[in-house]
Amino acid sequence: MSCKTTLNAFATNITSTSIATVTNSSVLLSNATLNSFPTSGRRTRGGAGLITSSHLLYHSKIQPLRRVCKHGITPNKKLRRNIVTYAAFLELPLLPFPSDQVLVPSESKTLHLFEARYLKLLDQCLFKKKKLFVHFVLDPVVVSSKSTEASFAARYGCLVFIEKIEQLDVGALVTIRGIGRVTLVKFAKADPYLEGIVLPLQDNVPENESEITSKVLELKEAIHGLNSLEIKLKAAKDEPLQTQTANSLEWALKEPSIDCEESFIPSFAERVSFAALQNISGSTQSEMLKLQEEKLKAMDVKETVERLESCTSFVKSRVSMTAAKLAIQSLNMQ
Protein backbone atom coordinates (compact mmCIF):
# COMPACT_ATOMS: atom_id res chain seq x y z
CA MET A 1 0.00 0.00 0.00
CA SER A 2 2.94 2.32 -0.42
CA CYS A 3 2.30 5.41 -2.48
CA LYS A 4 3.68 5.26 -6.02
CA THR A 5 4.71 8.59 -7.45
CA THR A 6 6.07 9.24 -10.91
CA LEU A 7 8.71 11.95 -10.70
CA ASN A 8 8.00 14.17 -13.65
CA ALA A 9 9.66 17.37 -14.84
CA PHE A 10 10.49 20.12 -12.34
CA ALA A 11 11.65 23.44 -13.71
CA THR A 12 12.04 27.04 -12.64
CA ASN A 13 13.08 30.28 -14.26
CA ILE A 14 14.65 32.51 -11.62
CA THR A 15 15.30 36.14 -12.46
CA SER A 16 16.56 37.51 -9.15
CA THR A 17 19.76 36.73 -7.28
CA SER A 18 19.18 38.72 -4.09
CA ILE A 19 19.45 37.05 -0.70
CA ALA A 20 16.15 35.63 0.45
CA THR A 21 14.91 35.44 4.03
CA VAL A 22 15.27 32.01 5.59
CA THR A 23 13.54 30.62 8.65
CA ASN A 24 14.33 27.42 10.53
CA SER A 25 11.76 25.59 8.41
CA SER A 26 12.09 27.12 4.96
CA VAL A 27 14.34 28.44 2.24
CA LEU A 28 12.75 30.97 -0.07
CA LEU A 29 13.04 30.72 -3.84
CA SER A 30 12.15 34.22 -4.99
CA ASN A 31 10.56 35.12 -8.33
CA ALA A 32 10.39 31.50 -9.47
CA THR A 33 7.94 30.17 -12.02
CA LEU A 34 7.20 26.47 -11.76
CA ASN A 35 6.40 24.86 -15.08
CA SER A 36 5.41 21.53 -13.54
CA PHE A 37 5.65 19.38 -10.44
CA PRO A 38 6.09 15.67 -9.76
CA THR A 39 2.66 14.10 -10.05
CA SER A 40 1.02 10.98 -8.75
CA GLY A 41 0.11 8.20 -11.14
CA ARG A 42 1.59 6.93 -14.37
CA ARG A 43 4.48 8.41 -16.25
CA THR A 44 3.58 11.65 -18.01
CA ARG A 45 5.26 13.59 -20.77
CA GLY A 46 7.45 16.59 -20.26
CA GLY A 47 11.09 17.59 -20.21
CA ALA A 48 12.97 19.00 -17.26
CA GLY A 49 14.23 22.56 -17.18
CA LEU A 50 17.41 23.46 -15.31
CA ILE A 51 18.00 25.74 -12.35
CA THR A 52 21.43 27.28 -12.68
CA SER A 53 23.61 27.52 -9.59
CA SER A 54 24.02 31.28 -10.01
CA HIS A 55 20.27 31.76 -9.80
CA LEU A 56 19.66 29.79 -6.62
CA LEU A 57 18.75 31.93 -3.64
CA TYR A 58 19.97 30.98 -0.23
CA HIS A 59 20.82 32.25 3.23
CA SER A 60 24.28 30.95 4.11
CA LYS A 61 24.10 31.55 7.85
CA ILE A 62 23.38 28.27 9.65
CA GLN A 63 21.07 28.87 12.61
CA PRO A 64 22.42 27.63 15.98
CA LEU A 65 20.64 24.53 17.26
CA ARG A 66 20.30 22.97 20.70
CA ARG A 67 23.44 21.44 22.17
CA VAL A 68 23.75 17.82 21.05
CA CYS A 69 25.53 15.10 23.00
CA LYS A 70 26.11 11.41 22.33
CA HIS A 71 22.72 10.29 23.61
CA GLY A 72 20.68 13.16 22.17
CA ILE A 73 19.99 16.74 23.19
CA THR A 74 21.12 17.54 26.70
CA PRO A 75 18.28 18.22 29.15
CA ASN A 76 20.46 20.61 31.15
CA LYS A 77 18.71 23.97 30.72
CA LYS A 78 21.63 25.88 32.21
CA LEU A 79 23.95 24.46 29.60
CA ARG A 80 21.48 25.37 26.88
CA ARG A 81 21.63 29.00 27.93
CA ASN A 82 25.41 29.15 28.22
CA ILE A 83 26.57 26.89 25.37
CA VAL A 84 25.54 27.36 21.76
CA THR A 85 26.92 24.82 19.30
CA TYR A 86 26.10 23.78 15.75
CA ALA A 87 24.64 20.39 14.98
CA ALA A 88 26.19 18.27 12.28
CA PHE A 89 25.03 19.05 8.76
CA LEU A 90 24.73 16.98 5.60
CA GLU A 91 25.05 18.00 1.97
CA LEU A 92 22.59 15.85 0.04
CA PRO A 93 20.58 15.64 -3.19
CA LEU A 94 17.14 17.24 -3.00
CA LEU A 95 13.87 16.14 -4.60
CA PRO A 96 11.08 18.77 -4.70
CA PHE A 97 7.37 17.89 -4.48
CA PRO A 98 4.11 19.86 -4.35
CA SER A 99 2.53 20.55 -0.96
CA ASP A 100 0.02 17.70 -1.27
CA GLN A 101 2.84 15.15 -1.26
CA VAL A 102 4.55 15.84 2.07
CA LEU A 103 6.45 12.83 3.43
CA VAL A 104 6.62 12.24 7.19
CA PRO A 105 9.23 10.24 9.14
CA SER A 106 8.53 6.46 9.18
CA GLU A 107 6.47 6.68 5.98
CA SER A 108 7.31 4.48 2.99
CA LYS A 109 6.84 5.65 -0.58
CA THR A 110 7.67 4.33 -4.05
CA LEU A 111 8.97 6.69 -6.74
CA HIS A 112 9.27 6.05 -10.48
CA LEU A 113 12.49 7.76 -11.58
CA PHE A 114 13.08 7.93 -15.31
CA GLU A 115 14.60 11.30 -16.22
CA ALA A 116 18.36 11.38 -16.74
CA ARG A 117 18.93 13.93 -13.98
CA TYR A 118 17.03 11.85 -11.41
CA LEU A 119 18.83 8.68 -12.44
CA LYS A 120 22.12 10.52 -11.87
CA LEU A 121 20.82 11.58 -8.48
CA LEU A 122 20.03 7.93 -7.74
CA ASP A 123 23.56 6.87 -8.71
CA GLN A 124 25.06 9.50 -6.41
CA CYS A 125 22.85 8.41 -3.52
CA LEU A 126 23.84 4.78 -3.94
CA PHE A 127 27.59 5.24 -4.33
CA LYS A 128 28.48 8.48 -2.54
CA LYS A 129 25.63 9.62 -0.31
CA LYS A 130 24.97 6.45 1.73
CA LYS A 131 21.54 5.93 0.11
CA LEU A 132 20.32 9.23 1.55
CA PHE A 133 18.61 12.24 0.03
CA VAL A 134 16.03 14.86 1.04
CA HIS A 135 12.36 14.88 0.10
CA PHE A 136 10.98 18.41 0.46
CA VAL A 137 7.89 20.42 -0.37
CA LEU A 138 7.68 23.69 -2.29
CA ASP A 139 4.93 26.00 -1.03
CA PRO A 140 3.82 29.13 -2.91
CA VAL A 141 4.27 32.26 -0.78
CA VAL A 142 3.51 35.96 -1.15
CA VAL A 143 6.67 38.07 -0.98
CA SER A 144 5.23 41.36 -2.16
CA SER A 145 1.82 42.49 -3.31
CA LYS A 146 3.55 44.26 -6.22
CA SER A 147 5.30 41.11 -7.44
CA THR A 148 3.84 39.59 -10.60
CA GLU A 149 5.88 36.40 -10.44
CA ALA A 150 5.44 33.39 -8.16
CA SER A 151 7.70 32.72 -5.20
CA PHE A 152 8.12 29.44 -3.37
CA ALA A 153 9.42 28.34 0.03
CA ALA A 154 11.20 25.03 0.53
CA ARG A 155 9.49 23.44 3.53
CA TYR A 156 8.77 20.17 5.30
CA GLY A 157 12.10 18.57 4.46
CA CYS A 158 12.43 14.89 5.34
CA LEU A 159 15.66 12.90 5.24
CA VAL A 160 14.97 9.65 3.38
CA PHE A 161 16.77 6.35 2.99
CA ILE A 162 16.59 4.19 -0.15
CA GLU A 163 15.29 0.77 0.90
CA LYS A 164 14.74 -0.96 -2.43
CA ILE A 165 15.34 -0.46 -6.16
CA GLU A 166 13.64 -2.28 -9.01
CA GLN A 167 15.11 -1.73 -12.46
CA LEU A 168 12.56 -1.14 -15.24
CA ASP A 169 12.78 -0.89 -19.01
CA VAL A 170 12.40 2.85 -18.48
CA GLY A 171 13.99 4.09 -15.27
CA ALA A 172 13.54 2.44 -11.89
CA LEU A 173 11.09 2.03 -9.04
CA VAL A 174 12.70 3.34 -5.86
CA THR A 175 11.22 2.61 -2.44
CA ILE A 176 12.19 5.22 0.13
CA ARG A 177 11.66 5.57 3.87
CA GLY A 178 11.26 8.85 5.74
CA ILE A 179 13.81 9.07 8.56
CA GLY A 180 13.53 12.45 10.23
CA ARG A 181 12.73 16.10 9.62
CA VAL A 182 15.44 18.42 8.35
CA THR A 183 15.85 22.13 7.73
CA LEU A 184 17.17 23.18 4.34
CA VAL A 185 19.59 26.06 4.95
CA LYS A 186 21.38 26.43 1.64
CA PHE A 187 21.19 25.31 -1.97
CA ALA A 188 24.63 24.06 -3.01
CA LYS A 189 24.08 23.31 -6.70
CA ALA A 190 21.41 22.67 -9.32
CA ASP A 191 23.10 20.85 -12.19
CA PRO A 192 22.38 18.09 -12.99
CA TYR A 193 20.05 17.95 -9.94
CA LEU A 194 19.38 20.01 -6.83
CA GLU A 195 21.69 19.56 -3.87
CA GLY A 196 21.69 21.40 -0.57
CA ILE A 197 22.90 21.61 3.01
CA VAL A 198 20.49 20.43 5.70
CA LEU A 199 20.40 20.38 9.48
CA PRO A 200 18.40 18.01 11.69
CA LEU A 201 15.08 19.22 13.08
CA GLN A 202 13.88 17.31 16.13
CA ASP A 203 11.37 17.83 18.91
CA ASN A 204 12.30 19.71 22.06
CA VAL A 205 13.60 17.58 24.90
CA PRO A 206 10.60 16.25 26.87
CA GLU A 207 10.57 17.15 30.56
CA ASN A 208 8.34 14.30 31.77
CA GLU A 209 9.51 10.91 30.50
CA SER A 210 6.75 9.00 32.28
CA GLU A 211 4.12 11.10 30.50
CA ILE A 212 5.82 10.45 27.16
CA THR A 213 5.86 6.70 27.84
CA SER A 214 2.16 6.72 28.72
CA LYS A 215 1.24 8.67 25.58
CA VAL A 216 3.34 6.35 23.38
CA LEU A 217 1.59 3.25 24.79
CA GLU A 218 -1.83 4.84 24.24
CA LEU A 219 -1.01 5.67 20.63
CA LYS A 220 0.44 2.22 19.94
CA GLU A 221 -2.75 0.59 21.23
CA ALA A 222 -4.87 2.86 19.04
CA ILE A 223 -2.71 2.07 15.98
CA HIS A 224 -2.94 -1.69 16.63
CA GLY A 225 -6.72 -1.36 16.91
CA LEU A 226 -6.90 0.54 13.64
CA ASN A 227 -4.67 -1.97 11.89
CA SER A 228 -6.76 -4.96 13.03
CA LEU A 229 -9.86 -3.31 11.55
CA GLU A 230 -8.10 -2.26 8.35
CA ILE A 231 -6.97 -5.77 7.47
CA LYS A 232 -10.60 -6.91 7.64
CA LEU A 233 -11.62 -4.44 4.96
CA LYS A 234 -11.95 -5.80 1.44
CA ALA A 235 -8.70 -4.65 -0.20
CA ALA A 236 -7.58 -4.64 -3.82
CA LYS A 237 -5.90 -7.85 -4.98
CA ASP A 238 -2.62 -6.13 -5.81
CA GLU A 239 -2.17 -4.61 -2.36
CA PRO A 240 0.41 -6.14 0.01
CA LEU A 241 -0.69 -8.18 3.01
CA GLN A 242 0.94 -5.79 5.49
CA THR A 243 -0.88 -2.48 5.84
CA GLN A 244 0.97 0.79 5.49
CA THR A 245 0.14 1.62 9.11
CA ALA A 246 1.66 -1.62 10.42
CA ASN A 247 4.70 -1.19 8.18
CA SER A 248 5.45 2.30 9.52
CA LEU A 249 4.88 1.34 13.15
CA GLU A 250 7.16 -1.68 12.79
CA TRP A 251 9.91 0.58 11.44
CA ALA A 252 9.35 3.18 14.18
CA LEU A 253 9.67 0.63 16.99
CA LYS A 254 13.18 -0.37 15.92
CA GLU A 255 16.36 1.66 16.25
CA PRO A 256 17.13 2.78 12.68
CA SER A 257 20.42 1.43 11.34
CA ILE A 258 21.19 4.40 9.11
CA ASP A 259 24.76 5.48 8.39
CA CYS A 260 24.50 9.14 9.34
CA GLU A 261 24.91 11.47 12.33
CA GLU A 262 22.81 10.50 15.36
CA SER A 263 21.30 13.96 15.52
CA PHE A 264 19.37 13.19 12.31
CA ILE A 265 17.61 10.18 13.89
CA PRO A 266 14.41 11.11 15.77
CA SER A 267 13.74 9.78 19.25
CA PHE A 268 11.67 6.63 19.75
CA ALA A 269 8.59 8.61 20.84
CA GLU A 270 8.88 11.02 17.90
CA ARG A 271 9.11 8.14 15.42
CA VAL A 272 6.01 6.47 16.86
CA SER A 273 4.05 9.74 16.74
CA PHE A 274 4.60 10.02 12.98
CA ALA A 275 3.83 6.33 12.34
CA ALA A 276 0.16 7.06 12.96
CA LEU A 277 -0.10 9.24 9.85
CA GLN A 278 -0.46 6.63 7.11
CA ASN A 279 -2.94 5.97 4.34
CA ILE A 280 -5.74 3.45 4.86
CA SER A 281 -7.17 1.13 2.21
CA GLY A 282 -10.19 2.53 0.43
CA SER A 283 -9.83 6.08 1.78
CA THR A 284 -12.10 8.68 0.20
CA GLN A 285 -10.79 11.95 -1.20
CA SER A 286 -11.99 13.87 1.86
CA GLU A 287 -10.26 11.37 4.13
CA MET A 288 -7.04 11.77 2.16
CA LEU A 289 -7.27 15.55 2.50
CA LYS A 290 -7.76 15.21 6.25
CA LEU A 291 -4.69 12.96 6.46
CA GLN A 292 -2.71 15.54 4.51
CA GLU A 293 -3.75 18.27 6.95
CA GLU A 294 -2.66 16.12 9.89
CA LYS A 295 0.72 15.44 8.25
CA LEU A 296 1.42 19.13 7.68
CA LYS A 297 0.40 19.95 11.24
CA ALA A 298 2.56 17.16 12.66
CA MET A 299 5.61 18.34 10.71
CA ASP A 300 5.29 21.79 12.31
CA VAL A 301 4.87 20.57 15.90
CA LYS A 302 7.98 20.78 18.11
CA GLU A 303 6.62 19.06 21.25
CA THR A 304 6.41 15.25 21.23
CA VAL A 305 3.54 15.10 23.75
CA GLU A 306 1.47 17.48 21.65
CA ARG A 307 1.95 15.36 18.51
CA LEU A 308 1.28 12.11 20.36
CA GLU A 309 -2.00 13.48 21.73
CA SER A 310 -3.07 14.89 18.39
CA CYS A 311 -2.24 11.69 16.49
CA THR A 312 -3.96 9.51 19.10
CA SER A 313 -7.14 11.53 18.67
CA PHE A 314 -6.79 11.28 14.89
CA VAL A 315 -6.27 7.49 14.98
CA LYS A 316 -9.25 6.97 17.28
CA SER A 317 -11.47 8.88 14.87
CA ARG A 318 -10.19 6.65 12.06
CA VAL A 319 -10.98 3.57 14.14
CA SER A 320 -14.61 4.69 14.38
CA MET A 321 -14.70 5.47 10.67
CA THR A 322 -13.19 2.11 9.71
CA ALA A 323 -15.56 0.23 12.02
CA ALA A 324 -18.49 1.93 10.30
CA LYS A 325 -17.13 0.92 6.88
CA LEU A 326 -16.81 -2.67 8.07
CA ALA A 327 -20.39 -2.67 9.27
CA ILE A 328 -21.60 -1.42 5.88
CA GLN A 329 -19.42 -3.98 4.11
CA SER A 330 -20.90 -6.74 6.23
CA LEU A 331 -24.45 -5.66 5.38
CA ASN A 332 -23.64 -5.56 1.66
CA MET A 333 -22.26 -9.09 1.77
CA GLN A 334 -25.40 -10.52 3.35
N, C-alpha and C positions, 0 to 999 in steps of 0.2 A: 504494500500500500504506500510505498514511497512515492513522492511527487516526481514526475518526469517533466523536465523542462528542456525545451530546445533553445540553446543559446544562439540567438540570431544577431543581426548586425547591431552595433552600438556606435554611434558617431556623434561628434560635436564639432561646431565651428566656433572657436573662441576668439573674440576680437579685442579683449582687454588683457593687459598683463599686470595690472595693479595688484597689490597685496590685498587678499580678502580676509575678512574677520573669521576667526576660527574659535569654536567653543570646544569643550571637552568631548562633545558627542558629534561634531560635524566639521567638515571642511567645505568651504563654499566655492563652487565653480561659478564665476560671475559671467554674465552675458553669454551663456551657452545655449545653443539650439540643438535639441536632441532630435535626430531624424527618426530613430527607432530604438526600441528596447528589446531585451530578451523576452520572449513570449512563451506561454505554456502551450503544449500541444505538439503537433507534428512539425517537421522542418518546413520553414517558409523561405521564400526567396528574399534576396537582398544582399548587397555587398556591405563591407564594413569601412567606414571612414576612419581617418587617423586623427589622433589628438597629438599635436607636436609638443615636445618637452618645453619649448620656449613659451608656449601658451598656457601651460598648466599654472593654476593659481594655488598658492599654498602659504601657510604661516609656519615659518621654520622654528619658532620657539616651542620647545616641548614643555608642556605644563607639568609642574612638579606633582608627583603622586604621593600616596601614603607610604611610609617607610615599610619596606618589605624585608622579612627575615626568612630563614630557611623553611619554617613551618607555616608561612603565610604572613599576614599583615600584623604587626605587633599591636597588642591591645593596650599598651602603655600610653595613656593619653598625654602624659608629661613629655614623653619622648616625641610624640607626634608634633607637639608645639615647638620643641627645641631643635628637632632634626628634620631637615627636608632633603630627601634624596630622590633620584630618578629611578624609576623601574626600568627593567630591561626592555629594549625595543626590538622589533623584527622588521626587516625590509622584505616584503612579500608581494607576489602578484595579486592584482585586485580584479574581481569580476563584479561589474555593476548590474543591478536589477531594479525594476520599478518598485514602488512602495507597496504594492500588493503581493510581493514575493519575499517579504522579510524572512530570514532564517534564524531560528533561535537555537541556543546551545542544546545539545542532545538530539536534535532533529536530524533525520536522514533524508536525503534528497538525491534524485538521479538526474544528471544533466546530459544532454546530447551535444557534444562538442564536435563541430565539423569544419569551422573556418580555420584557415591556416594560422592566424594569430593565436587562436585559442588552443590549437594543437601544440603550438610552440610553448604556450604557457604551461600546458600539461607536461611537456617534456622537462621544462625547467623545474616544475614542482616535484617530479619523480626523481630527478637526478641531482638537483642542487638545493632544493628548498624543503627537503624532508617530508614531501607529500603534503605540504601546507600551502594554503593561500587564503585570501580574505573575500568573503561574500559580503557585499554592502549594498545599501539602498540609496538611490538618488531621489530626493524629494524636491519638488519645485518650491521656490521661496520668492518672496517679494523683497527686492533690495531697495528699489526706489519707485515711487509712483510715476516718475517721468520716464523710466526705462521702458523701451519697447521690445526688448529681447528677454528671453527666459533666463532665469538663474536657478541653479540647483545646489542643494547641500548634500554632501555625502554623509549618510547617517546609518545607524543600526548595523555597524560592522560586526561580523562574526568570523572568528578564526575557524577554518574548516580543515579537516583531514581527509585525504582520499582513501577510501576503504576498499574500493573495487573498481576495476576497469574491464570493460568488454569491448573488444575491437569489432568494428562494423565495416561494411563495404565503404561506407561514407562516414568517416569520423569514428567516434567512440562514445559509449555510454559510461559515464563516470559517476559512481556513487560516492557521495560526500557525507561527512558527519560534522555538525556544528559542535565546536569545542567550548568556546567562551567568547564573551563580548570584547571588542577592541575599539579603540579610538584611532581614527585615521588623522595623523597630524601633518603629513606632508606627502605630496605626490613626488616620486623620484624620477619616473620616466613614463613615456607613453608608447614608445615604439619598440617592439611590435605589439606590445600589450601594456596595459596600465600596471604600474608597480608603485608601492608607497611604503612609508614608515608608519608602523602602528604600535600603540601601547596597550597593555591590558586594562580592561575596565571591569572591576569586580565590585561586589556589594561591600558596604561598610562592615566593619568587624562587629558581629552581634555581641551584645552585652550579657544576654541571658541565654546560656547554652541549653539549659533544661527546657526553656520555652521553645527554642529552635527544634530540639529533639521531639518534643510533643507535637509541634506543627508538622514536622516531616512525617511522623507516623500517621497522623490524621490524613495527610494528603496521599500517602502511599495506599492506605486502606481505601480511600475514595477512588484512586486510579485502578486498583485491583477490581473493585466493584464495577467500574465502568467497563473494564476490559472483559470481565466475565459476561456482561450483557452484550457487548459488541460482537463477540465471537458467536453468539447465538443468532445474530441477524443474518439474513440470507445475503451472502456476499457474491460478487462476480466470480466466475470460475477462474479467471486469470490472476486473482489476488492471492498473495502469500498467506500461509496459515497463521503466521504471527502478525498480530495487529501492529499498527504503527505506534500506538500508545505503549504496548508491552515492549516493543523494540527499544524505544527511547528510555523507558524506565530501567530496563535491563542494563543499558549502557551507563545511565546515570548512577546506578548503584555500585558500579565498579570504579576503581581508581584508574583513570585513563593512562594508558602507556604510550604517551605522545612524546616524541623527541623534541622538546622545546623548553623554554624557561618555565619554572614552576608558577611564576606569577601569572601566566596565561591560562592556567588550569583553574576553573572555578571550584569553590568548596563543595563538599558533598551535598549540603542543604541547598545551595544555589543550583546545582545540577538537577536535583530532584524537582525543584520548583518549576523549572522550564520543561521537564519531561511531561508535564500535564497538558502542554499546549500542542496537541497533535490532532491530525485529521481523523475523522471517524467514517467508517464505511457508510455510503449512502447519504452523506450530508447534503442538505439543501443549500442553495446559493446564500440565503440569509444566514444559515448556520456557519457557512464558510466566512462570511463577512464578519460575524461576531467573533470567530476564532482569530481572524486577522486583527481585529481591534484589541483583543486580549494579548496577542503577541507583541504589538507595538507598545502597549501599556507596560507589559512585563519587561521589555528591553530598556525602558526608561527608569524603572524602579531601582533604587539603590539600597533598599533595606530588605534583607532576606525574609524576615517575618511578614512584612507587608505583602510580598509576592506570594509566599506560601498561603497566606489567608485568602488572598484574591483568587489564586488558582484552585484552592480547595472549594471555594464557593462556586467557581466556574465548572469544576468537574462534577460537583453534586447536582448542578442544574442539568448537566449533560446526562447524568445517570437517570434523572426523571424523564428527560426527553427520550432517551434510548429505550427505557422501560415502556413508555407509551407506544413507541414504534413496534416493539415486540408484541405488545398486546394487539395492535392492529394487524400485524402480520399473522398472528395466531388465528384471529377471526377470519381473515381472508383465506386461510388454508383449510378451514373447516367446511 
